[in-house]
Amino acid sequence: MRILIIGPSWVGDMVMAQTLFQCLKQVHPECHIDVLAPDWSRPILERMPQVRAALSFPLGHGVFDLASRRRIGRQLKGQYDQAIVLPNSFKSALVPFFAGIAKRTGWRGEYRYGLLNDLRQLDKQRYPLMIERFMALAYPPGVQLPQPYPPPRLQIDAHSQAAALGTFGLVLDRPVLALCPGAEFGEAKRWPAEHYATVAEERIRQGWQVWIFGSKKDHPVGEAIRERLIPGLREESVNLCGETALAEAIDLMACAQAVVANDSGLMHVAAALNRPLVAVYGSTSPAFTPPLADQVSVVRLGLDCSPCFDRTCRFGHYNCLRLLDPQRVIEALRQAEGPVPVNLLAGVD
């Protein structure tokens, strides 16, 4: 059984897609799973043992380019027995169609009749979680999903991890708190830098070091966190935002004894590394895409105006994040490090 997955376009979604790959391996133990996805996703897919190959998809997010999709599809002709399309867009279903793959599976989405011939009708009440919507595509329609759900788990190679530590001159002589203050979605997911700095200061005073992770555009907020630390404490932190490749960020985050993150792709990476994790939610909700780690605590205020799922606050105050006291996160961090796992799928804060 040869299966082609048309992968999602976001880091967190790609991490959560591993639940589908695990289910496919349970149904078809000898199957080969290849994932067609943007090159940025390769470090994630290479750390998933269920994936045979990460195939490069050269078109950027939102680019249609029918000719390129037809060319890619024709290059894949005769290589697969089934395609599973995770994005819901029309264009994402074109490559399997042009490849002539016999079974083309996906949820009914943007005018995909004919492009997909195993078209499913999504029952959002039955499958409220994104991982459930991914997992269900491994089974015939209507089948009860097996419990417990398989959580995403990324594998780390010790040699690449040691190389990343050497590249950035990092030493594991003290416990590491990883902070992930960015969010590609928008400002309404970003807990304020001054709150992150309060958490960082508390841990540094306890003898920890702090590593800050994110993309290049998160580098200023990383600096803002460090600038709020007094001399003597500031030197115990390092801003890695925009400095690491994704592969290096994954390997280095696996070294952390604890992580505090916004609802972001790196939050899901931390969960898939099974790090003790505090996930800070503002405009979004853990009811759809909770972090799937053994030791996790979700912190949110639950104001009347949230979750709104807006990228920017329609009222301009961002109270769902601004009023979230750092002491709540500090206490949640202690709980996440404790021996009792949180029941994630029950949506427990």
N, C-alpha and C positions, 0 to 999 in steps of 0.2 A: 504494500500500500504506500503510494507516494503522494504526499499532501503538500500543497502550496498554500501558505498563509499570506494574505495581503494584510500587512501589518498596519497598526495605527500610527498617527503622526506625532504623538506626544510621549514624553519619557514615562510618565506615570502609567499611561495606558499600555505601553509596551511591556512594562514590568508586570502589570496585572494580566496581560495576555498569556503569561506562563501557566496560569491555571488551565487554560484551554489546552496547551501543549501537554500538560500532565494528564488531562483527561483523555486526550487522543492516544497517549501511550498506554493507558489502562484499557481502552477499547481495542486498540490495534498494537499490541506490544512490539511488533516488528516493523512498524511503519517508519518511514523517513519523512521528517518534517523540515521543509525549507521555508524561510520567511523572506518575502520581498518587501523591503523597507528602506527608508533613507539611510545613508551611510552613518549618520550620527548614532544610529541604534545598534551598530555592530558590537560595541563593547558590552552592551546589555545582552544581546543574543548569544555572544560567545561565552557568556557565563551561565547559560542555560543548557544543561546536558541533554535536554530533550530535542534541541535544535541541531539538525545536521549541518545546515549551511545558511548563512545570512547573504541574501542576494541583493546587490546594490540597485536601488531605484533612484534614478538620477533627477527626477522632477521634484521641485520644491512644493511645499504645502500650498494647495490651492491652484497649482498650475494644471491646465487642462491638456494641451498639446496632444491632440488625437493621434497624430502621425507617430510620435514617440511611443505612445501606449500600444499602438498597433504593431510597431516594430518589436517592442519588448515581448508582446504576446506571441508573435510568430517565432521568436527565438526560443520560446519555451514549449513549442508544440511537441506533443508526444512524450513529455517528460513526467506528467502527473496524472493521477487517477481522480483526484478531488482538489478543488480549491475552496478555501474558506475565507470570505471577505469580511474583515472586522469593521472598517469604516462604513458608514451608511450612505456615502455619496454615490452618485451615478458613475462618476469617472473612475472610482476605485474598483468597479466591477468590470471595467473594459479589458484589462490585461487577461484575466482568465477566459473571457469570452473570445478574444482574438487568439488565445492559445488553444482553443478548442478542447478545453478540459471537460471531460464527460459529466462530472458532477460539480456544480458550482453553488456553494451554500452561503447563505447570508440572511440577515433580517431584511424585511421589506423596508425600503428606504426611498431614495430619490429617483423615481421612475426607472426601476431596475427590472421590470418585467421583461423576460426574454434573455437579458444578460445573465441573470441567475435562474437556474432551473430547479434548485432546492430552496425555494423562497419561503422564509418563515415569518409568521405574524407574531410580533412581540407583544406579550402580555406583561406590562410594566408592574402590575400588582403581583404577579407570580415571581417575576425576576426583578426585584428592586435594585439589586447590587450589580455593578458593572461586571464583576467577575462571574456572576450567574449568567449574564447575557453572553459572555464569552464561552463559558463552560457548556451551555445548552447546545451550542453548535457542534459539539463533539458527538451528540446523541440524536437518535430519531426524535421527531417532534412529540412533545407530550411526556417524554420519559422523566421520571423523578430523578433529580440530580443526587448523586451519592453524597453522603455525609461521612465524615467531616470534609469540608471543602479543602482542597490542597492549596496551601499558601504559596505565593511566589518565594523562591529561595535561589539567590545568585551564588555561584561558586567562585571562590577566590583562589588564585594561584599564588603561592607563597613567594615565588621568584619575582613575579611582576609587582607584588606588593612591596617587597624589599627594594626593588628598583625605584618605585615611586617615592618611598621614604628617603632614599638617597638623593634623588633628584631635587627634592625640596629641603633637604637638610633637616628632616624631622626625626626626633628621637623619642622612643616610647619609654622614657624614664619616669613619667607621671601619667596618671589616667587622662584620657582625652575626652573633652566635651565637644561635639560637632554641632555647629549652628548653621542652619540653612535659612537665611532671612529673605531670600528672593521668592518670586513666583511669576512665571511667564504670563499667567492669566491676567494679572493686573494688580493695581494698588489695593483693591479691596480684599486681597488675600495676604497682605504683608503686615505682620505685627511690627510696631514701631522699633526703630533701631535702639532707642533709649531703653526700651524694655528688654531687648536682647542683651544690652550692655549690663543691665542689673543682674541678669542670670549669669552672664559671664563672670562678673566680679565676684559673685557669691561662690562660684566653683573655683576660681583662681585662688581665692583666700583659703580654700580648703586644700590647696596643693595640686589642683588640676591645671592642665593647659587647655587652651581653646583654639580650635581650628574652624575657620569660617569658609563655607563652601557656597558656590553659586557660579553663574555665568559672568561674562565680561560686564554686562550691564548691571550686575549686582555688586561690582567692585566698590562703587561709592558708598553703598550702605554698609559693606564690610568695613570700610575705613571709618564710617561714622560710628560704628560700634566700638572700634578700637580707640578712637579719639575720646570717647566718653570714659575710658579707663585711665586711672591716674598713672603717672610714671611709676615703674616698679611692678605694676600689674599689666600694663599694656604690653610689656615685653614677653609676657606669657601667652600671648595670642598671636595668630598668624592669619592674614587674609589671603585665602587661596582662590577667591572668586576671580574667574577669568584667567587664572594662571594654569590650572590643570586641564588636561583633556578629560573627557568623561570617563575613560578607562581608569585614569589615575585617581579621579575623584571617588570612583567606586572602591578601588583598592584601599585608598586612604581612609574612607569612611568606615570600612570594615574594621579599622583599628580602634574605633571610638568605643568607649565604655558607655556613652549615652549620647543621644541626639535630641535637639530641639529644632523643629522645622515647621514652617508654614505648610498649608495644604498645597503641595507642589510635587513635581516629578521626583526631586531628591528625597522628599518624605517617603515616597513609595520605594525608592532605592534603599533607604535606611531600613524600612520594614522588611524588604526582601533579603537584607543582610542580617536580619533578626537582631538588630541592635535595640537595647532599651530606648524607648522613643516617647517624646511628648509631641503631639501634633496639635498645632494651634489653628483653629478654624474661625473665620470671620464671616464673609459673605456666602460661603459654601457650607455643605453639610456632610458629615461622616456617614449619613444614611445611604449614600450612593457609592462612594469610593473610600471606604475606611482603610487605614493602614493595617496591613495584615502581618503583625509581629506577635511574638509570644508575650512580650512585656511592653505594653503601650498604654498611654493615657491620653485621651482626647480632651482638650480644654477649649471651651467656647462659652460665650455669655448667653446665647440664645435670646437676643433681644427680639422685640415684636417685629422689627423690620428685617430680620434675618432668619433663614438664609434667603437672600435676594438673587444670588448668582450674577450680580452685576460686576463688571470689571472696575468701575469707579462708583463711589458712594453717591447715590442720587440726591442725598441730603447734604453731602459735602463734609460730614463730621467723622465718618469712619469710627463711630463709637463702638461698634462690635469688636474692634481691635484695640482702639486707643484706650478704652476703659477696662480692658482686660489686664488686671493687676499682675505684674511679674511674680508676686509672691504665690499666686495660684499656680503658675508654671513651675516655680521652684518646688512647691509641694508635690505637684504632679510628677516631677522628675524623680523625687524620692519614691513615690508610689510605683513608677514605671520600673525602677531598679529593684523593687521588692520581689519576693518569691511568688506572689499570686498573679497569674496572667489575667488580663482584662478580657471579658467576653466581647470580642470585637463585633461580631455579627449581630449582637443584641443592641448595638448602638449606645453602649454604656459610656457616659462621660467620666 
